Amino acid sequence: MVASLFALDHGPAGFSFRLNALVIIAFVIAAAAGWYYWKLVARMATEKAPAQRRKKFIVFSVGLVLVGVIGFFYPIKFIPPEKRKDVFIGLALAFGVLSGVAFVMRKVIKFLDSDLKKSEQEDQTPR
């Protein structure tokens, strides 16, 4: 994703992608950072994580979230100003719909988990 941001170029028709040396460098650096992050996650999952490793994990996670948000909003600068309002309305609607779906999914998961716990307790009771 980071490499695609470096490949964005402003043209007369909006934006286009142009491959250059910065794209390749950004890809290699981002790939190395991603590899290190997932290596850190794997280590934390298999062993007790010391406070220093947890701190690195939090810093990397916050950094990845920031890069994701920047990567999402950066291409908006290529949208003509008169069309930005429509784009933001669409983004707000999409956010609302996805939030509603996430809410319903969470409720369904909670219901299924509580039902599973009830059935497990019923199976363990002596007859």
Backbone as XML, in Angstrom:
<?xml version="1.0"?>
<chain id="A" units="angstrom">
  <residue number="1" name="MET">
    <atom name="N" x="0.828" y="-1.184" z="0.000"/>
    <atom name="CA" x="0.000" y="0.000" z="0.000"/>
    <atom name="C" x="0.874" y="1.250" z="0.000"/>
  </residue>
  <residue number="2" name="VAL">
    <atom name="N" x="1.940" y="1.225" z="0.781"/>
    <atom name="CA" x="2.821" y="2.383" z="0.846"/>
    <atom name="C" x="3.447" y="2.637" z="-0.529"/>
  </residue>
  <residue number="3" name="ALA">
    <atom name="N" x="3.843" y="1.581" z="-1.208"/>
    <atom name="CA" x="4.439" y="1.744" z="-2.531"/>
    <atom name="C" x="3.431" y="2.346" z="-3.513"/>
  </residue>
  <residue number="4" name="SER">
    <atom name="N" x="2.164" y="1.951" z="-3.409"/>
    <atom name="CA" x="1.162" y="2.510" z="-4.316"/>
    <atom name="C" x="0.962" y="4.004" z="-4.055"/>
  </residue>
  <residue number="5" name="LEU">
    <atom name="N" x="1.128" y="4.447" z="-2.814"/>
    <atom name="CA" x="1.028" y="5.884" z="-2.523"/>
    <atom name="C" x="2.175" y="6.658" z="-3.158"/>
  </residue>
  <residue number="6" name="PHE">
    <atom name="N" x="3.377" y="6.026" z="-3.172"/>
    <atom name="CA" x="4.512" y="6.682" z="-3.813"/>
    <atom name="C" x="4.381" y="6.669" z="-5.333"/>
  </residue>
  <residue number="7" name="ALA">
    <atom name="N" x="3.578" y="5.760" z="-5.874"/>
    <atom name="CA" x="3.396" y="5.668" z="-7.321"/>
    <atom name="C" x="2.328" y="6.636" z="-7.830"/>
  </residue>
  <residue number="8" name="LEU">
    <atom name="N" x="1.521" y="7.201" z="-6.938"/>
    <atom name="CA" x="0.479" y="8.132" z="-7.373"/>
    <atom name="C" x="1.086" y="9.388" z="-7.971"/>
  </residue>
  <residue number="9" name="ASP">
    <atom name="N" x="0.524" y="9.793" z="-9.099"/>
    <atom name="CA" x="0.990" y="10.994" z="-9.763"/>
    <atom name="C" x="-0.225" y="11.786" z="-10.220"/>
  </residue>
  <residue number="10" name="HIS">
    <atom name="N" x="-0.148" y="13.094" z="-10.102"/>
    <atom name="CA" x="-1.265" y="13.950" z="-10.493"/>
    <atom name="C" x="-1.172" y="14.258" z="-11.981"/>
  </residue>
  <residue number="11" name="GLY">
    <atom name="N" x="-2.232" y="13.950" z="-12.706"/>
    <atom name="CA" x="-2.270" y="14.212" z="-14.132"/>
    <atom name="C" x="-3.490" y="15.032" z="-14.499"/>
  </residue>
  <residue number="12" name="PRO">
    <atom name="N" x="-3.676" y="15.325" z="-15.764"/>
    <atom name="CA" x="-4.821" y="16.146" z="-16.180"/>
    <atom name="C" x="-6.169" y="15.449" z="-15.967"/>
  </residue>
  <residue number="13" name="ALA">
    <atom name="N" x="-6.183" y="14.122" z="-15.980"/>
    <atom name="CA" x="-7.442" y="13.388" z="-15.830"/>
    <atom name="C" x="-7.672" y="12.936" z="-14.390"/>
  </residue>
  <residue number="14" name="GLY">
    <atom name="N" x="-6.893" y="13.393" z="-13.455"/>
    <atom name="CA" x="-7.021" y="12.957" z="-12.063"/>
    <atom name="C" x="-5.683" y="12.443" z="-11.588"/>
  </residue>
  <residue number="15" name="PHE">
    <atom name="N" x="-5.648" y="11.180" z="-11.221"/>
    <atom name="CA" x="-4.362" y="10.630" z="-10.816"/>
    <atom name="C" x="-4.055" y="9.382" z="-11.626"/>
  </residue>
  <residue number="16" name="SER">
    <atom name="N" x="-2.767" y="9.074" z="-11.688"/>
    <atom name="CA" x="-2.305" y="7.887" z="-12.389"/>
    <atom name="C" x="-1.165" y="7.278" z="-11.579"/>
  </residue>
  <residue number="17" name="PHE">
    <atom name="N" x="-0.773" y="6.087" z="-11.953"/>
    <atom name="CA" x="0.318" y="5.407" z="-11.266"/>
    <atom name="C" x="1.554" y="5.416" z="-12.160"/>
  </residue>
  <residue number="18" name="ARG">
    <atom name="N" x="2.678" y="5.801" z="-11.564"/>
    <atom name="CA" x="3.944" y="5.804" z="-12.291"/>
    <atom name="C" x="4.987" y="5.075" z="-11.445"/>
  </residue>
  <residue number="19" name="LEU">
    <atom name="N" x="5.603" y="4.073" z="-12.049"/>
    <atom name="CA" x="6.626" y="3.300" z="-11.369"/>
    <atom name="C" x="7.952" y="4.055" z="-11.442"/>
  </residue>
  <residue number="20" name="ASN">
    <atom name="N" x="8.601" y="4.229" z="-10.271"/>
    <atom name="CA" x="9.902" y="4.885" z="-10.225"/>
    <atom name="C" x="10.722" y="4.269" z="-9.095"/>
  </residue>
  <residue number="21" name="ALA">
    <atom name="N" x="11.924" y="4.750" z="-8.888"/>
    <atom name="CA" x="12.821" y="4.179" z="-7.879"/>
    <atom name="C" x="12.258" y="4.327" z="-6.468"/>
  </residue>
  <residue number="22" name="LEU">
    <atom name="N" x="11.591" y="5.439" z="-6.181"/>
    <atom name="CA" x="11.007" y="5.637" z="-4.845"/>
    <atom name="C" x="9.954" y="4.583" z="-4.531"/>
  </residue>
  <residue number="23" name="VAL">
    <atom name="N" x="9.215" y="4.140" z="-5.534"/>
    <atom name="CA" x="8.188" y="3.114" z="-5.339"/>
    <atom name="C" x="8.843" y="1.817" z="-4.876"/>
  </residue>
  <residue number="24" name="ILE">
    <atom name="N" x="9.917" y="1.436" z="-5.523"/>
    <atom name="CA" x="10.611" y="0.193" z="-5.167"/>
    <atom name="C" x="11.225" y="0.299" z="-3.782"/>
  </residue>
  <residue number="25" name="ILE">
    <atom name="N" x="11.842" y="1.425" z="-3.465"/>
    <atom name="CA" x="12.431" y="1.630" z="-2.134"/>
    <atom name="C" x="11.344" y="1.601" z="-1.060"/>
  </residue>
  <residue number="26" name="ALA">
    <atom name="N" x="10.224" y="2.280" z="-1.306"/>
    <atom name="CA" x="9.124" y="2.291" z="-0.338"/>
    <atom name="C" x="8.569" y="0.890" z="-0.142"/>
  </residue>
  <residue number="27" name="PHE">
    <atom name="N" x="8.463" y="0.120" z="-1.227"/>
    <atom name="CA" x="7.962" y="-1.250" z="-1.121"/>
    <atom name="C" x="8.887" y="-2.103" z="-0.252"/>
  </residue>
  <residue number="28" name="VAL">
    <atom name="N" x="10.182" y="-2.018" z="-0.472"/>
    <atom name="CA" x="11.135" y="-2.823" z="0.298"/>
    <atom name="C" x="11.095" y="-2.430" z="1.772"/>
  </residue>
  <residue number="29" name="ILE">
    <atom name="N" x="11.069" y="-1.140" z="2.056"/>
    <atom name="CA" x="11.037" y="-0.684" z="3.456"/>
    <atom name="C" x="9.729" y="-1.100" z="4.127"/>
  </residue>
  <residue number="30" name="ALA">
    <atom name="N" x="8.600" y="-0.914" z="3.440"/>
    <atom name="CA" x="7.303" y="-1.292" z="4.017"/>
    <atom name="C" x="7.205" y="-2.808" z="4.198"/>
  </residue>
  <residue number="31" name="ALA">
    <atom name="N" x="7.747" y="-3.575" z="3.259"/>
    <atom name="CA" x="7.729" y="-5.037" z="3.390"/>
    <atom name="C" x="8.566" y="-5.480" z="4.587"/>
  </residue>
  <residue number="32" name="ALA">
    <atom name="N" x="9.705" y="-4.857" z="4.791"/>
    <atom name="CA" x="10.552" y="-5.185" z="5.945"/>
    <atom name="C" x="9.845" y="-4.826" z="7.249"/>
  </residue>
  <residue number="33" name="ALA">
    <atom name="N" x="9.197" y="-3.674" z="7.281"/>
    <atom name="CA" x="8.462" y="-3.273" z="8.491"/>
    <atom name="C" x="7.300" y="-4.233" z="8.751"/>
  </residue>
  <residue number="34" name="GLY">
    <atom name="N" x="6.586" y="-4.629" z="7.700"/>
    <atom name="CA" x="5.487" y="-5.584" z="7.861"/>
    <atom name="C" x="5.979" y="-6.941" z="8.335"/>
  </residue>
  <residue number="35" name="TRP">
    <atom name="N" x="7.092" y="-7.397" z="7.778"/>
    <atom name="CA" x="7.667" y="-8.679" z="8.211"/>
    <atom name="C" x="8.052" y="-8.609" z="9.687"/>
  </residue>
  <residue number="36" name="TYR">
    <atom name="N" x="8.686" y="-7.526" z="10.098"/>
    <atom name="CA" x="9.077" y="-7.378" z="11.496"/>
    <atom name="C" x="7.851" y="-7.337" z="12.411"/>
  </residue>
  <residue number="37" name="TYR">
    <atom name="N" x="6.811" y="-6.636" z="11.968"/>
    <atom name="CA" x="5.593" y="-6.539" z="12.777"/>
    <atom name="C" x="4.981" y="-7.921" z="12.990"/>
  </residue>
  <residue number="38" name="TRP">
    <atom name="N" x="4.827" y="-8.693" z="11.916"/>
    <atom name="CA" x="4.203" y="-10.007" z="12.063"/>
    <atom name="C" x="5.101" y="-10.985" z="12.805"/>
  </residue>
  <residue number="39" name="LYS">
    <atom name="N" x="6.403" y="-10.821" z="12.721"/>
    <atom name="CA" x="7.330" y="-11.615" z="13.528"/>
    <atom name="C" x="7.123" y="-11.277" z="15.012"/>
  </residue>
  <residue number="40" name="LEU">
    <atom name="N" x="6.947" y="-10.014" z="15.297"/>
    <atom name="CA" x="6.676" y="-9.561" z="16.665"/>
    <atom name="C" x="5.351" y="-10.130" z="17.165"/>
  </residue>
  <residue number="41" name="VAL">
    <atom name="N" x="4.328" y="-10.125" z="16.328"/>
    <atom name="CA" x="3.028" y="-10.696" z="16.697"/>
    <atom name="C" x="3.157" y="-12.187" z="16.976"/>
  </residue>
  <residue number="42" name="ALA">
    <atom name="N" x="3.882" y="-12.907" z="16.122"/>
    <atom name="CA" x="4.050" y="-14.351" z="16.313"/>
    <atom name="C" x="4.782" y="-14.661" z="17.607"/>
  </residue>
  <residue number="43" name="ARG">
    <atom name="N" x="5.812" y="-13.880" z="17.915"/>
    <atom name="CA" x="6.538" y="-14.088" z="19.171"/>
    <atom name="C" x="5.653" y="-13.809" z="20.379"/>
  </residue>
  <residue number="44" name="MET">
    <atom name="N" x="4.841" y="-12.772" z="20.288"/>
    <atom name="CA" x="3.969" y="-12.438" z="21.414"/>
    <atom name="C" x="2.904" y="-13.512" z="21.615"/>
  </residue>
  <residue number="45" name="ALA">
    <atom name="N" x="2.473" y="-14.160" z="20.548"/>
    <atom name="CA" x="1.436" y="-15.180" z="20.646"/>
    <atom name="C" x="1.964" y="-16.477" z="21.238"/>
  </residue>
  <residue number="46" name="THR">
    <atom name="N" x="3.255" y="-16.759" z="21.059"/>
    <atom name="CA" x="3.797" y="-18.036" z="21.507"/>
    <atom name="C" x="4.489" y="-17.982" z="22.855"/>
  </residue>
  <residue number="47" name="GLU">
    <atom name="N" x="4.780" y="-16.820" z="23.353"/>
    <atom name="CA" x="5.477" y="-16.721" z="24.633"/>
    <atom name="C" x="4.998" y="-15.501" z="25.404"/>
  </residue>
  <residue number="48" name="LYS">
    <atom name="N" x="5.352" y="-15.468" z="26.675"/>
    <atom name="CA" x="5.032" y="-14.292" z="27.487"/>
    <atom name="C" x="5.834" y="-13.118" z="26.971"/>
  </residue>
  <residue number="49" name="ALA">
    <atom name="N" x="5.149" y="-12.033" z="26.683"/>
    <atom name="CA" x="5.812" y="-10.864" z="26.118"/>
    <atom name="C" x="6.277" y="-9.931" z="27.230"/>
  </residue>
  <residue number="50" name="PRO">
    <atom name="N" x="7.568" y="-9.608" z="27.249"/>
    <atom name="CA" x="8.031" y="-8.630" z="28.235"/>
    <atom name="C" x="7.485" y="-7.244" z="27.895"/>
  </residue>
  <residue number="51" name="ALA">
    <atom name="N" x="7.568" y="-6.364" z="28.852"/>
    <atom name="CA" x="7.001" y="-5.018" z="28.693"/>
    <atom name="C" x="7.637" y="-4.275" z="27.517"/>
  </residue>
  <residue number="52" name="GLN">
    <atom name="N" x="8.933" y="-4.461" z="27.289"/>
    <atom name="CA" x="9.601" y="-3.764" z="26.192"/>
    <atom name="C" x="9.054" y="-4.228" z="24.848"/>
  </residue>
  <residue number="53" name="ARG">
    <atom name="N" x="8.813" y="-5.529" z="24.687"/>
    <atom name="CA" x="8.280" y="-6.045" z="23.429"/>
    <atom name="C" x="6.840" y="-5.584" z="23.231"/>
  </residue>
  <residue number="54" name="ARG">
    <atom name="N" x="6.077" y="-5.543" z="24.320"/>
    <atom name="CA" x="4.700" y="-5.051" z="24.234"/>
    <atom name="C" x="4.678" y="-3.583" z="23.802"/>
  </residue>
  <residue number="55" name="LYS">
    <atom name="N" x="5.628" y="-2.817" z="24.317"/>
    <atom name="CA" x="5.707" y="-1.401" z="23.958"/>
    <atom name="C" x="6.024" y="-1.253" z="22.468"/>
  </residue>
  <residue number="56" name="LYS">
    <atom name="N" x="6.958" y="-2.069" z="21.940"/>
    <atom name="CA" x="7.268" y="-2.042" z="20.514"/>
    <atom name="C" x="6.037" y="-2.400" z="19.689"/>
  </residue>
  <residue number="57" name="PHE">
    <atom name="N" x="5.301" y="-3.405" z="20.162"/>
    <atom name="CA" x="4.101" y="-3.836" z="19.454"/>
    <atom name="C" x="3.078" y="-2.702" z="19.392"/>
  </residue>
  <residue number="58" name="ILE">
    <atom name="N" x="2.880" y="-2.000" z="20.482"/>
    <atom name="CA" x="1.917" y="-0.898" z="20.523"/>
    <atom name="C" x="2.373" y="0.230" z="19.603"/>
  </residue>
  <residue number="59" name="VAL">
    <atom name="N" x="3.661" y="0.562" z="19.636"/>
    <atom name="CA" x="4.177" y="1.629" z="18.778"/>
    <atom name="C" x="3.996" y="1.257" z="17.305"/>
  </residue>
  <residue number="60" name="PHE">
    <atom name="N" x="4.352" y="0.016" z="16.941"/>
    <atom name="CA" x="4.178" y="-0.423" z="15.560"/>
    <atom name="C" x="2.710" y="-0.435" z="15.164"/>
  </residue>
  <residue number="61" name="SER">
    <atom name="N" x="1.837" y="-0.883" z="16.058"/>
    <atom name="CA" x="0.405" y="-0.930" z="15.742"/>
    <atom name="C" x="-0.153" y="0.465" z="15.504"/>
  </residue>
  <residue number="62" name="VAL">
    <atom name="N" x="0.202" y="1.397" z="16.348"/>
    <atom name="CA" x="-0.252" y="2.779" z="16.163"/>
    <atom name="C" x="0.291" y="3.333" z="14.847"/>
  </residue>
  <residue number="63" name="GLY">
    <atom name="N" x="1.551" y="3.036" z="14.557"/>
    <atom name="CA" x="2.142" y="3.487" z="13.298"/>
    <atom name="C" x="1.420" y="2.904" z="12.093"/>
  </residue>
  <residue number="64" name="LEU">
    <atom name="N" x="1.080" y="1.621" z="12.149"/>
    <atom name="CA" x="0.362" y="0.997" z="11.035"/>
    <atom name="C" x="-1.033" y="1.578" z="10.869"/>
  </residue>
  <residue number="65" name="VAL">
    <atom name="N" x="-1.693" y="1.877" z="11.965"/>
    <atom name="CA" x="-3.017" y="2.498" z="11.872"/>
    <atom name="C" x="-2.903" y="3.880" z="11.229"/>
  </residue>
  <residue number="66" name="LEU">
    <atom name="N" x="-1.903" y="4.643" z="11.648"/>
    <atom name="CA" x="-1.703" y="5.979" z="11.054"/>
    <atom name="C" x="-1.390" y="5.891" z="9.559"/>
  </residue>
  <residue number="67" name="VAL">
    <atom name="N" x="-0.535" y="4.948" z="9.180"/>
    <atom name="CA" x="-0.224" y="4.771" z="7.757"/>
    <atom name="C" x="-1.484" y="4.359" z="6.996"/>
  </residue>
  <residue number="68" name="GLY">
    <atom name="N" x="-2.302" y="3.508" z="7.588"/>
    <atom name="CA" x="-3.552" y="3.105" z="6.943"/>
    <atom name="C" x="-4.509" y="4.267" z="6.753"/>
  </residue>
  <residue number="69" name="VAL">
    <atom name="N" x="-4.641" y="5.104" z="7.761"/>
    <atom name="CA" x="-5.535" y="6.267" z="7.654"/>
    <atom name="C" x="-5.003" y="7.256" z="6.621"/>
  </residue>
  <residue number="70" name="ILE">
    <atom name="N" x="-3.703" y="7.502" z="6.660"/>
    <atom name="CA" x="-3.103" y="8.405" z="5.676"/>
    <atom name="C" x="-3.256" y="7.824" z="4.273"/>
  </residue>
  <residue number="71" name="GLY">
    <atom name="N" x="-3.035" y="6.527" z="4.151"/>
    <atom name="CA" x="-3.181" y="5.881" z="2.853"/>
    <atom name="C" x="-4.595" y="5.935" z="2.323"/>
  </residue>
  <residue number="72" name="PHE">
    <atom name="N" x="-5.558" y="5.972" z="3.208"/>
    <atom name="CA" x="-6.953" y="6.064" z="2.792"/>
    <atom name="C" x="-7.313" y="7.476" z="2.348"/>
  </residue>
  <residue number="73" name="PHE">
    <atom name="N" x="-6.870" y="8.476" z="3.092"/>
    <atom name="CA" x="-7.264" y="9.846" z="2.810"/>
    <atom name="C" x="-6.343" y="10.588" z="1.836"/>
  </residue>
  <residue number="74" name="TYR">
    <atom name="N" x="-5.130" y="10.114" z="1.625"/>
    <atom name="CA" x="-4.184" y="10.801" z="0.731"/>
    <atom name="C" x="-4.724" y="10.972" z="-0.685"/>
  </residue>
  <residue number="75" name="PRO">
    <atom name="N" x="-5.321" y="9.940" z="-1.304"/>
    <atom name="CA" x="-5.826" y="10.119" z="-2.678"/>
    <atom name="C" x="-6.964" y="11.135" z="-2.803"/>
  </residue>
  <residue number="76" name="ILE">
    <atom name="N" x="-7.547" y="11.558" z="-1.704"/>
    <atom name="CA" x="-8.623" y="12.544" z="-1.773"/>
    <atom name="C" x="-8.114" y="13.867" z="-2.354"/>
  </residue>
  <residue number="77" name="LYS">
    <atom name="N" x="-6.834" y="14.118" z="-2.227"/>
    <atom name="CA" x="-6.300" y="15.375" z="-2.778"/>
    <atom name="C" x="-6.388" y="15.405" z="-4.302"/>
  </residue>
  <residue number="78" name="PHE">
    <atom name="N" x="-6.575" y="14.244" z="-4.937"/>
    <atom name="CA" x="-6.696" y="14.187" z="-6.386"/>
    <atom name="C" x="-8.137" y="14.369" z="-6.865"/>
  </residue>
  <residue number="79" name="ILE">
    <atom name="N" x="-9.088" y="14.420" z="-5.933"/>
    <atom name="CA" x="-10.497" y="14.613" z="-6.297"/>
    <atom name="C" x="-10.751" y="16.108" z="-6.452"/>
  </residue>
  <residue number="80" name="PRO">
    <atom name="N" x="-11.391" y="16.506" z="-7.527"/>
    <atom name="CA" x="-11.674" y="17.940" z="-7.698"/>
    <atom name="C" x="-12.506" y="18.475" z="-6.524"/>
  </residue>
  <residue number="81" name="PRO">
    <atom name="N" x="-12.234" y="19.704" z="-6.099"/>
    <atom name="CA" x="-12.923" y="20.273" z="-4.928"/>
    <atom name="C" x="-14.447" y="20.252" z="-5.034"/>
  </residue>
  <residue number="82" name="GLU">
    <atom name="N" x="-14.996" y="20.411" z="-6.227"/>
    <atom name="CA" x="-16.456" y="20.432" z="-6.356"/>
    <atom name="C" x="-17.085" y="19.049" z="-6.177"/>
  </residue>
  <residue number="83" name="LYS">
    <atom name="N" x="-16.285" y="17.991" z="-6.246"/>
    <atom name="CA" x="-16.821" y="16.637" z="-6.072"/>
    <atom name="C" x="-16.514" y="16.054" z="-4.687"/>
  </residue>
  <residue number="84" name="ARG">
    <atom name="N" x="-15.725" y="16.746" z="-3.903"/>
    <atom name="CA" x="-15.322" y="16.215" z="-2.589"/>
    <atom name="C" x="-16.518" y="16.043" z="-1.650"/>
  </residue>
  <residue number="85" name="LYS">
    <atom name="N" x="-17.484" y="16.956" z="-1.715"/>
    <atom name="CA" x="-18.649" y="16.854" z="-0.834"/>
    <atom name="C" x="-19.377" y="15.542" z="-1.085"/>
  </residue>
  <residue number="86" name="ASP">
    <atom name="N" x="-19.569" y="15.183" z="-2.345"/>
    <atom name="CA" x="-20.244" y="13.922" z="-2.670"/>
    <atom name="C" x="-19.444" y="12.721" z="-2.182"/>
  </residue>
  <residue number="87" name="VAL">
    <atom name="N" x="-18.136" y="12.796" z="-2.312"/>
    <atom name="CA" x="-17.286" y="11.696" z="-1.849"/>
    <atom name="C" x="-17.408" y="11.538" z="-0.332"/>
  </residue>
  <residue number="88" name="PHE">
    <atom name="N" x="-17.384" y="12.648" z="0.394"/>
    <atom name="CA" x="-17.492" y="12.564" z="1.853"/>
    <atom name="C" x="-18.874" y="12.068" z="2.291"/>
  </residue>
  <residue number="89" name="ILE">
    <atom name="N" x="-19.905" y="12.436" z="1.567"/>
    <atom name="CA" x="-21.238" y="11.908" z="1.883"/>
    <atom name="C" x="-21.256" y="10.395" z="1.676"/>
  </residue>
  <residue number="90" name="GLY">
    <atom name="N" x="-20.673" y="9.946" z="0.581"/>
    <atom name="CA" x="-20.594" y="8.512" z="0.324"/>
    <atom name="C" x="-19.777" y="7.785" z="1.381"/>
  </residue>
  <residue number="91" name="LEU">
    <atom name="N" x="-18.661" y="8.377" z="1.793"/>
    <atom name="CA" x="-17.847" y="7.771" z="2.847"/>
    <atom name="C" x="-18.610" y="7.687" z="4.170"/>
  </residue>
  <residue number="92" name="ALA">
    <atom name="N" x="-19.353" y="8.738" z="4.492"/>
    <atom name="CA" x="-20.132" y="8.733" z="5.734"/>
    <atom name="C" x="-21.216" y="7.668" z="5.688"/>
  </residue>
  <residue number="93" name="LEU">
    <atom name="N" x="-21.887" y="7.528" z="4.542"/>
    <atom name="CA" x="-22.901" y="6.483" z="4.403"/>
    <atom name="C" x="-22.277" y="5.095" z="4.509"/>
  </residue>
  <residue number="94" name="ALA">
    <atom name="N" x="-21.150" y="4.893" z="3.860"/>
    <atom name="CA" x="-20.471" y="3.597" z="3.934"/>
    <atom name="C" x="-20.047" y="3.290" z="5.368"/>
  </residue>
  <residue number="95" name="PHE">
    <atom name="N" x="-19.539" y="4.293" z="6.063"/>
    <atom name="CA" x="-19.145" y="4.097" z="7.461"/>
    <atom name="C" x="-20.354" y="3.721" z="8.310"/>
  </residue>
  <residue number="96" name="GLY">
    <atom name="N" x="-21.481" y="4.397" z="8.091"/>
    <atom name="CA" x="-22.693" y="4.077" z="8.848"/>
    <atom name="C" x="-23.185" y="2.671" z="8.577"/>
  </residue>
  <residue number="97" name="VAL">
    <atom name="N" x="-23.200" y="2.263" z="7.321"/>
    <atom name="CA" x="-23.663" y="0.913" z="6.981"/>
    <atom name="C" x="-22.725" y="-0.139" z="7.573"/>
  </residue>
  <residue number="98" name="LEU">
    <atom name="N" x="-21.427" y="0.062" z="7.415"/>
    <atom name="CA" x="-20.473" y="-0.911" z="7.964"/>
    <atom name="C" x="-20.529" y="-0.961" z="9.487"/>
  </residue>
  <residue number="99" name="SER">
    <atom name="N" x="-20.746" y="0.161" z="10.122"/>
    <atom name="CA" x="-20.901" y="0.170" z="11.582"/>
    <atom name="C" x="-22.143" y="-0.596" z="11.993"/>
  </residue>
  <residue number="100" name="GLY">
    <atom name="N" x="-23.232" y="-0.422" z="11.257"/>
    <atom name="CA" x="-24.457" y="-1.167" z="11.553"/>
    <atom name="C" x="-24.265" y="-2.659" z="11.379"/>
  </residue>
  <residue number="101" name="VAL">
    <atom name="N" x="-23.600" y="-3.056" z="10.325"/>
    <atom name="CA" x="-23.331" y="-4.488" z="10.100"/>
    <atom name="C" x="-22.440" y="-5.036" z="11.208"/>
  </residue>
  <residue number="102" name="ALA">
    <atom name="N" x="-21.427" y="-4.294" z="11.609"/>
    <atom name="CA" x="-20.547" y="-4.731" z="12.692"/>
    <atom name="C" x="-21.321" y="-4.864" z="13.999"/>
  </residue>
  <residue number="103" name="PHE">
    <atom name="N" x="-22.235" y="-3.947" z="14.259"/>
    <atom name="CA" x="-23.053" y="-4.009" z="15.468"/>
    <atom name="C" x="-23.919" y="-5.272" z="15.478"/>
  </residue>
  <residue number="104" name="VAL">
    <atom name="N" x="-24.566" y="-5.547" z="14.352"/>
    <atom name="CA" x="-25.414" y="-6.741" z="14.264"/>
    <atom name="C" x="-24.577" y="-8.006" z="14.411"/>
  </residue>
  <residue number="105" name="MET">
    <atom name="N" x="-23.427" y="-8.048" z="13.762"/>
    <atom name="CA" x="-22.557" y="-9.225" z="13.874"/>
    <atom name="C" x="-22.100" y="-9.432" z="15.311"/>
  </residue>
  <residue number="106" name="ARG">
    <atom name="N" x="-21.787" y="-8.356" z="15.990"/>
    <atom name="CA" x="-21.357" y="-8.469" z="17.388"/>
    <atom name="C" x="-22.476" y="-9.033" z="18.257"/>
  </residue>
  <residue number="107" name="LYS">
    <atom name="N" x="-23.702" y="-8.552" z="18.028"/>
    <atom name="CA" x="-24.841" y="-9.060" z="18.799"/>
    <atom name="C" x="-25.082" y="-10.543" z="18.517"/>
  </residue>
  <residue number="108" name="VAL">
    <atom name="N" x="-24.953" y="-10.943" z="17.266"/>
    <atom name="CA" x="-25.151" y="-12.355" z="16.912"/>
    <atom name="C" x="-24.075" y="-13.217" z="17.561"/>
  </residue>
  <residue number="109" name="ILE">
    <atom name="N" x="-22.838" y="-12.762" z="17.541"/>
    <atom name="CA" x="-21.752" y="-13.522" z="18.164"/>
    <atom name="C" x="-21.972" y="-13.647" z="19.659"/>
  </residue>
  <residue number="110" name="LYS">
    <atom name="N" x="-22.365" y="-12.564" z="20.316"/>
    <atom name="CA" x="-22.650" y="-12.624" z="21.756"/>
    <atom name="C" x="-23.773" y="-13.612" z="22.046"/>
  </residue>
  <residue number="111" name="PHE">
    <atom name="N" x="-24.831" y="-13.585" z="21.230"/>
    <atom name="CA" x="-25.953" y="-14.501" z="21.417"/>
    <atom name="C" x="-25.497" y="-15.947" z="21.250"/>
  </residue>
  <residue number="112" name="LEU">
    <atom name="N" x="-24.734" y="-16.220" z="20.218"/>
    <atom name="CA" x="-24.275" y="-17.586" z="19.978"/>
    <atom name="C" x="-23.316" y="-18.054" z="21.070"/>
  </residue>
  <residue number="113" name="ASP">
    <atom name="N" x="-22.452" y="-17.167" z="21.559"/>
    <atom name="CA" x="-21.545" y="-17.536" z="22.649"/>
    <atom name="C" x="-22.312" y="-17.848" z="23.927"/>
  </residue>
  <residue number="114" name="SER">
    <atom name="N" x="-23.317" y="-17.035" z="24.250"/>
    <atom name="CA" x="-24.091" y="-17.295" z="25.468"/>
    <atom name="C" x="-24.892" y="-18.585" z="25.317"/>
  </residue>
  <residue number="115" name="ASP">
    <atom name="N" x="-25.407" y="-18.846" z="24.128"/>
    <atom name="CA" x="-26.139" y="-20.084" z="23.890"/>
    <atom name="C" x="-25.205" y="-21.287" z="24.007"/>
  </residue>
  <residue number="116" name="LEU">
    <atom name="N" x="-23.994" y="-21.179" z="23.522"/>
    <atom name="CA" x="-23.014" y="-22.260" z="23.630"/>
    <atom name="C" x="-22.672" y="-22.534" z="25.096"/>
  </residue>
  <residue number="117" name="LYS">
    <atom name="N" x="-22.483" y="-21.470" z="25.887"/>
    <atom name="CA" x="-22.174" y="-21.645" z="27.310"/>
    <atom name="C" x="-23.328" y="-22.329" z="28.035"/>
  </residue>
  <residue number="118" name="LYS">
    <atom name="N" x="-24.571" y="-21.934" z="27.709"/>
    <atom name="CA" x="-25.742" y="-22.572" z="28.330"/>
    <atom name="C" x="-25.789" y="-24.051" z="28.002"/>
  </residue>
  <residue number="119" name="SER">
    <atom name="N" x="-25.567" y="-24.392" z="26.753"/>
    <atom name="CA" x="-25.640" y="-25.807" z="26.359"/>
    <atom name="C" x="-24.511" y="-26.608" z="26.990"/>
  </residue>
  <residue number="120" name="GLU">
    <atom name="N" x="-23.326" y="-26.018" z="27.143"/>
    <atom name="CA" x="-22.225" y="-26.710" z="27.800"/>
    <atom name="C" x="-22.520" y="-26.927" z="29.274"/>
  </residue>
  <residue number="121" name="GLN">
    <atom name="N" x="-23.155" y="-25.946" z="29.933"/>
    <atom name="CA" x="-23.502" y="-26.103" z="31.342"/>
    <atom name="C" x="-24.574" y="-27.175" z="31.513"/>
  </residue>
  <residue number="122" name="GLU">
    <atom name="N" x="-25.521" y="-27.236" z="30.602"/>
    <atom name="CA" x="-26.568" y="-28.256" z="30.667"/>
    <atom name="C" x="-25.990" y="-29.642" z="30.478"/>
  </residue>
  <residue number="123" name="ASP">
    <atom name="N" x="-24.980" y="-29.787" z="29.637"/>
    <atom name="CA" x="-24.358" y="-31.087" z="29.407"/>
    <atom name="C" x="-23.551" y="-31.543" z="30.608"/>
  </residue>
  <residue number="124" name="GLN">
    <atom name="N" x="-23.015" y="-30.595" z="31.390"/>
    <atom name="CA" x="-22.183" y="-30.950" z="32.543"/>
    <atom name="C" x="-22.987" y="-31.238" z="33.791"/>
  </residue>
  <residue number="125" name="THR">
    <atom name="N" x="-24.233" y="-30.843" z="33.864"/>
    <atom name="CA" x="-25.044" y="-31.095" z="35.047"/>
    <atom name="C" x="-25.376" y="-32.576" z="35.129"/>
  </residue>
  <residue number="126" name="PRO">
    <atom name="N" x="-25.290" y="-33.176" z="36.342"/>
    <atom name="CA" x="-25.596" y="-34.615" z="36.492"/>
    <atom name="C" x="-27.103" y="-34.868" z="36.332"/>
  </residue>
  <residue number="127" name="ARG">
    <atom name="N" x="-27.421" y="-35.995" z="35.759"/>
    <atom name="CA" x="-28.827" y="-36.343" z="35.536"/>
    <atom name="C" x="-29.284" y="-37.401" z="36.457"/>
  </residue>
</chain>
